Structure formats: C-alpha cells, structure tokens
Amino acid sequence: MRRELPPVVHEALATLHDELLPVTDGELADYIPPLAKARPDRFGLAVCTPEGGFAAAGDHDEPLTIQSISKVFTMALVLGDRGLEGLLKHVGAEPSGESFNAVSLEEGTGRPDNPMINAGAIVTCSLVKADDSTERFERILGMMSGCAGRELEVDEKVFELEFATSDRNRALGHFMRSAGSLTAEVEPTLEVYLRQCAVLVTASDLAVMAATLAAGGVNPFTDERVMSTEAARHVMTLMATCGMYDASGEWMLRVGSPAKSGVAGGVMTASPAQFGLGLFSPPLDEKGNSVRGVEACHRLAERFSWHAFALPADRQLPAALEDDDAEGA
C-alpha cells in the first residue's frame, strides 16, 4: 500500500530538483531520432521504500522509454528460467570497461562481457523461455509491469525508428551468431530487445521497480512476488559492477548503490532493504548517463550517507524515510 514519506524526504527531493534544474550540461541521444527531440528541461525524481513509502518531485510522472534499464528485468527473468549457471553459460559477469555498444566478446568462449551492455542484453533476450518472439517479449513486459505495479506499454514509434536504425546492434547480433554465443536468429531477437527498450515508464515507475529489487523481488504496492530473492540479489550485484557502463567504478565510489541508466535519461538505483530511487532527465554525459540524474544521486548519497560501505553509525537514510522527526542531515 502506498503511503507518503515524511516531509524531510519530500523537501530534500524538491530542493534538489530546484538546485539542478538550471544545469544545462549534457547532450541528447541524437542517434535515436525521437530522443533527439526530448525536452532537455525535463527533470523528475521519486523514491520508494520496500514498505511502500513514496515521495517525488518535478516531472516524476513524465513518460520516457526505459531503454537499457530494461536489461535488469530481462536478466531477472532469465535467472528464473535458467538459473545463474544457465545465464553464465552464454553471458559473462565482468565489467567491460567499454561503452555500452562496444563489440566486446570473451576470448575463447565468444560470450559478451555482461548482461548490461548491448551485446550481453541481446543474448540475454534470446534466453527467455518462450515458443516464439511474441511470447518472449510478453514475458519480459510482464516482468517489468509486475515490478512497476501497473501495466506498461510500448512506444511503437520509438521501437520502429530504433529497429530501422539499429545497424550496430544488428552487426553485434551477427557477430555473436558467428562466435556461437547467440544461438537464436538475429532479427527476431533484435526485435524483442529493441521492443523492450521502447517500453514507457516514469521516474515514479523506476522508483517502484527499484524498490521491488530492494525488497528482494516483492512489489511494495501490490505485495506480489515478481522474482526470487536470489534473482534480485544477482541482478543488483551486476548493477553495482556494470550498470553505469564505463562509469560504474566511479559511480560506486561516489554513490555506492546498485544502479542502471538508460539513454532516454532514466536512472534507477536500489539500496537493498532500504529504498529504490528513480530519476529522469534527458541530457546525457559522455558515458551515456543522465547528467542531472547522476549529480542528484551524488548529492543524495552524500547527504543521507547511503553508500553500501558506509559505517552503520553514519547511515541516516532509513531514519529520514521512516521517522517524521528525522532531520535528514
């Protein structure tokens, strides 16, 4: 059941929104035509706890395509279908240290480095158990909808344009077919992958989806178990090491919570048993991560001491989220 978090949390998000809205750094993802037309002034934040506490600010209900954040939920589905060893047979678990669309296959096995880069995500899509690509996508959409607590939909225009202009992903697919890591046909697999990237969400949805991971796979609003606790743990581990692409190391130093970004400007981060945070701001840095989203997380992590390796005495976020009298800083 959804309930309002204490005023200190609402105030922190609203203040951060107002502080960062004037930031004009970053560029839109102009290689995807619809994303090149996004409004750069859009900025929304939302936080959700595993108990259903919620707070938000700015354009938190503005729709965006989920893009690469979808990789998290397809991975969770495959873990449920095939287990960790079944996934690792085809996709590695190591940071690539390269951009999200890099041609990066493991020598000797042909496996892509991890499920969070495009190559790994394409293979991961092919591992979802289904009779055909239609059923495969419906299962992926069902997983994302279960985590969001509502029925999600696809932006068909974005999908069609991405599919028509996805030559690099198509080349990755054929390269992996030749290496043996992708055993499914390229075009149907690519269609599933790009359709999952075109699913529409909001920053509020991302917060709830992240809170579902933080709660070990149970949606905080519906109480539905969407994935196993083990799958949620594995997913958050890969988010921590690979979720922000070649900025993942610095992210863990500065923020310290598992996260995943998307080129539409979405950022999702989850702190196990504590909270899920969703952010939306289209301008991206050189790594492909939202400029305002990353900076907002830097500031929130510093204010509330939520780093995974913070000493227990330094942690202020749980108190701020649950105690009306907490000062938060």
N, C-alpha and C positions, 0 to 999 in steps of 0.2 A: 504493500500500500504506500502510495506517495505521500510524503509529508514535508513541510517546509523546514529547512535547516535554520539554525539561529541567525539573528541579524548580522553578526560579525562576518559570517561567510558571504552573505549577500553583499554586504558593504565592501568586502575585500575584492569580490569579482567586479562590482560596479566601478570601484576606484581604479582597478587595473584596466578595465575597458576604457575609461576616460583618459588614463595616462598614455595608453598605447595607440589609441585611435589616430592621433596625429602623425604617427610613424609612417613614412612613405617609402621606406626601403623595400627592395624586392621587386621581382618581375612576375607577371602572369605566365602560366604554362601555355605559351603561344603555339606549341607544336600540336595541341589538341584544339581545333577551331572553336568549339563552344566555350572552353575555359579561357581562351584569349579575350572573350567578351565579358568576363566576370567583372563585377564592380569591386575595385580594389579597396573601397572604404568599408566593405562589409567585415564585421568582426563580432563574433559571439563566443561566449564561454558558458559552460554548465558543469556542475559537479553533482555526483550521485553517490550515496553510500550503499553498502550491501544491505542495510536495513530499510532502504527506501527514502532516505533523506535527500532533498533536492534543492538546488539553488542555481540561478542563472543570471546572465547579464548580456546586454547588447543583442545582436542578431542570432540568438541561440536557436531560433526556430526557422532560420533561413535554409532552404534546401540546397544541398550540394551533392555531387556524385562522390561516392565513397572511395573510388579509385583503389589505391594499393592497401588501404586499411582492410579491404575485403579479404586479403591474403590470410589474415589472422583467423578468420572464421572458417575458411575452406580448410586450412590446416587442422583446426579443431575437429572438423567433420571427418577428415581422413584418419586422424588419430583414433576416432571412434570406430571407423570402418576397419582399419588395418592394424592399429596399434603403432607404437613408436618404431619398432623394428621394421614393420611394413612400410612406413614412410621413409625411414633412413636407407632402405634398400635402393630407393630411387632419387632421394634428395638429401644433401648433406645438412650439417648443422653448424657450420663455421662461418664467421663473418667474412664477407668477400673483400672488404676494404676498397670496393669499387662502386661506381654509380649503379643505380637501380636497374638500368637496362644494359649492363655490361654483358659481354659474351664471356662467361666465367664458368668453366666446367672442370671438375676434378680430374686430374691426370690418372689414367688407368681405369677409372670407372665410368667417366662421362657424366657423373652426377653434377647438377648445378649446386652451388655452394650452400644455399639455404632456401627455405620457402618464402622469404621476404623480398627477394629480388625477383624480377620478372621471369627469368628463366626457371627458377625454382617454383614460382607460383603457377606457371603453365603446366609443369609436370604434376604438381600437387592437384590441380584441377582434374587431370586425367585419372587420378587415383580414387576419386569419389565413386563409390559403387553405385552403378545405375545401368539400366538396359540401353540407354541412348543419351545423347547430349541434352535433350529436353528434360529428361528426368534428373540428369546430373545437375543442371542449373537450378531446377526447382528445389532440390535438396539443399543446395548452397543458399538459395534465397530463404528457405525455411529456417536454416540455422541462423542467418542474420536477423530475420524477423523475430525469432524466438529470443535472441539476445536483446533486441531493441524493445520487445514487449508490444509490438504492433506490426501490422502487415506492411512490408516495404514494397516499393515499386521500382521499375527500371525507367530511366530516361532514355527512351528509344532513339531520340535524335542523337544524343551523345554516343550511344552504342554504335549506331550506323556510321557516324563520322569517324569514330575511333577504329572501327573494323576496316573501313575503307582506306585509312591512312596508317595502318599498323604494320608497315613493311619490316621494321626492325624486329618486332615480336614474331612476325611470320618467319623471318630468317632464323631467329633463335629456335623456333619450333622445328624447322627442318634440320638445323644443325644438331639438335638433341636427338632427333629421329635417327640421324646417321651415326650418332655416338651410342645409341641404344638406351639412353635414359628415358626418352619419351617413346612409349610403345603404341600409343593411340594415334589416330590420324590427326594431322596438324590442324586443318581448317575447322572441324567440329570442336576441337579442344580450344583453339583460339577464340572461337565464338563464345564458348562458355566463360572463358577467362575475361574477355572484354565485356561481356554482359554483366558479370558480377561486379566489375569495376564501375559500371554505369548505374548501379543501384543508388537511389536517392535516400539520403539521411539528413539529419540536422546535428548541430553541436549537442543538443539535448539527447538525441538518439545515441550519439557516440559516448556520452557520459553514462547512459544506462547500459550500453553494450560493454563498456569498460568495467562498470560496477558488477556486471554479470561475471566477468572474468575474475574480478577481485573477490567475489563471493564463492569462488570455486565452481562456477558453472550454473548458478541458480539466479534467475532474473529477480531483481529486488522488488519489482512491482507486481509481477504475476506469480511469483514463487514457483515457477516452472523450472525444473532441471533441464537445461538445454544441452549441457555437455558434462562429462565426468570431471571430478576434481583433478584427476591426473592429467586429463587433456588440457584443462585450464592452466595447470602448473607448467606443462611443457610449452604451451603457447606463450605464456608470459616470459618464460626463460628465453625463447628465441626473440621475442620483442625486445628484451633487455640487451641482447648482444647484437641484434641485426635490424631492429625495427626502424631505425632512423638512418638506414643506409650507411654511407661512409662518414656520417656524423655521429654514429652510435656510441663510439667511445667517449667523445666529449659530452654527449647527452648524459651518459651515466655518471660522468664526473660531476657535472653541474646540477643535474636534476635527480638522477638516481632512482627512477621508477620505470618499469617496462612501458614502452611506447611504440606507436606506429603512426606514420604520416601518410598523406596522400597528396597528389599533385593538384587536386582541386582546392587545397588549402586546409584540409582537415588534419587534426592531430588528436589522437586518443592515447591516454596514459592511464594505467591502473596500478594501484598500490594494494597488494594482497591483504584482504580482510579490512581495508581502510576506506578506499574511495575509488571512483572512476571519474576521469575528467575528460570532457570533450571540448574542442576548440575549433573555430572556423575563421580563417582569414586568407583570402586568395593569393596575395603576393608571396612569392617563394624566394628563398635564399639560393645560393649556388649549388647546394646539395639537394634541392628539391623539397625542402621543408618550409612550412609557413613561418615567415619572419615574426609576425606578431604572436603566433601560437607558441613558438619556441621561447621567445622572450618572456611571455606570460608565465610559462612553466618555470623558467629560471627564477623569476621573482617570487612565485608562489612557493616553490621548493625552499628558497632561502627564508622566506617569511615564516613558513609553517614547519620547517625542519623535517620534511618528509622523505629525505634521502634514505634509500634502503639500508645504508650503512651508518645512519645517524645513531648516536648513543640513545638508549631509551629515555634518559633524563632530558634530552634535547627535543624530543618529539612533542609538538604542540597541535598538530592537525587533528588527531582524534578528539581531543578536548574541545577544540574550536567547532568541530562538526556536531558534537553531541551535548555540549554544555552551554546553556544560554548565558552563563556568567563569564564564559571564557573571553579573554581579551584578544587572543589570536596572535599576539606578537610581543 
